[in-house]
Amino acid sequence: MSTARTAAAAIDGKKGLGVVLLDVSALLVITDVFVIASGTSRRHVLTLADEVEERLTGLGRKPLRREGLEDATWVLLDYGDVVVHVFDEPTRRYYDLERLWVDAPRTEFSLPGPGG
């Protein structure tokens, strides 16, 4: 889960919205965790995806697959055990992965505040 939390922290650090981690390990054999977040614009979605890649590269992780960078309405970064989905708001609402994977344990991501 540390890779997923690092990705979530990267998104949070660039003001990504609605960061959620879904533990899909009991539901899928191809990955363990989905990190789902939104950006406010095409440029913001790309910035969030770039920040995730930069932070995870620092951990020695490179994505196996990258999709959606051209349109930047839904960028997918596949790290094998973790798949990062960065959406714009309309696309996130349309595909609603949280509803689709409602049986997956869900963790709302937030960094501890001062003193926490």
C-alpha positions in Angstrom: 0.0 0.0 0.0 3.0 2.3 0.3 3.2 2.8 -3.4 -0.5 3.7 -3.5 -0.1 6.1 -0.5 2.9 7.8 -2.2 0.9 8.3 -5.4 -2.0 9.6 -3.3 0.3 12.0 -1.5 1.7 13.2 -4.8 -1.8 14.0 -6.1 -2.7 15.6 -2.8 0.4 17.8 -2.9 -0.7 19.2 -6.3 -4.2 19.9 -5.1 -5.9 16.8 -6.7 -9.5 16.3 -5.6 -11.3 13.4 -4.1 -8.4 11.1 -3.7 -9.6 7.6 -2.9 -7.7 4.3 -2.5 -9.7 1.1 -3.4 -8.3 -2.2 -2.2 -9.3 -4.5 -5.1 -6.9 -7.3 -4.3 -9.7 -9.7 -3.3 -11.7 -8.8 -6.5 -9.0 -8.7 -9.2 -6.0 -10.8 -9.9 -4.2 -8.2 -12.0 -3.7 -5.4 -9.4 -4.1 -4.7 -5.7 -5.0 -1.1 -5.4 -6.7 1.6 -7.4 -5.8 5.2 -6.7 -8.6 7.4 -8.0 -8.5 11.2 -8.1 -9.7 14.2 -10.1 -8.1 17.3 -11.6 -9.9 20.6 -12.4 -8.7 20.8 -16.0 -6.8 19.0 -18.7 -3.6 20.7 -17.6 -4.2 19.8 -14.0 -4.9 16.1 -14.8 -1.6 16.0 -16.7 0.2 17.8 -13.8 -1.2 15.2 -11.3 -0.1 12.3 -13.5 3.4 13.8 -14.0 3.8 14.3 -10.2 2.8 10.7 -9.5 5.3 9.5 -12.1 8.1 11.7 -10.6 7.5 10.6 -7.0 7.2 6.9 -7.9 10.3 7.1 -10.1 12.1 8.3 -6.9 11.0 4.9 -5.4 12.5 3.1 -8.3 9.0 2.4 -9.9 8.2 3.0 -13.5 4.7 2.6 -15.0 4.2 -0.6 -17.0 1.6 1.3 -19.1 0.5 4.9 -19.5 -2.8 5.8 -21.2 -4.9 8.8 -21.9 -2.2 11.5 -21.9 -3.4 12.8 -25.3 -6.9 13.7 -24.2 -6.2 14.0 -20.5 -9.7 13.4 -19.4 -8.7 10.0 -17.9 -5.1 9.2 -17.4 -4.2 5.7 -16.3 -0.8 4.8 -14.9 -0.4 1.1 -14.4 2.3 0.0 -11.9 1.2 -3.6 -11.8 0.2 -3.8 -8.1 -1.2 -0.2 -8.2 -3.2 1.4 -10.9 -3.6 5.2 -10.7 -6.7 6.8 -12.4 -6.6 10.6 -12.7 -9.8 12.0 -14.2 -11.4 15.3 -15.0 -14.6 15.7 -13.0 -17.1 15.0 -15.8 -15.3 11.8 -16.8 -15.0 10.6 -13.3 -18.7 11.1 -12.7 -19.5 9.3 -16.0 -17.4 6.1 -15.3 -17.9 6.2 -11.5 -15.3 3.6 -10.6 -16.1 3.9 -6.9 -19.7 2.7 -7.7 -18.4 0.0 -10.1 -16.0 -1.3 -7.4 -18.4 -0.7 -4.5 -17.3 -4.1 -2.9 -13.7 -3.0 -2.6 -12.6 -1.6 0.8 -12.3 2.2 0.4 -9.8 4.6 2.0 -10.4 8.3 1.7 -6.9 9.8 1.5 -5.9 12.8 3.5 -2.6 13.9 5.0 -2.6 14.4 8.8 -3.1 18.0 9.8 -0.9 19.9 12.2 -0.4 17.9 15.4 -2.0 14.9 13.7 
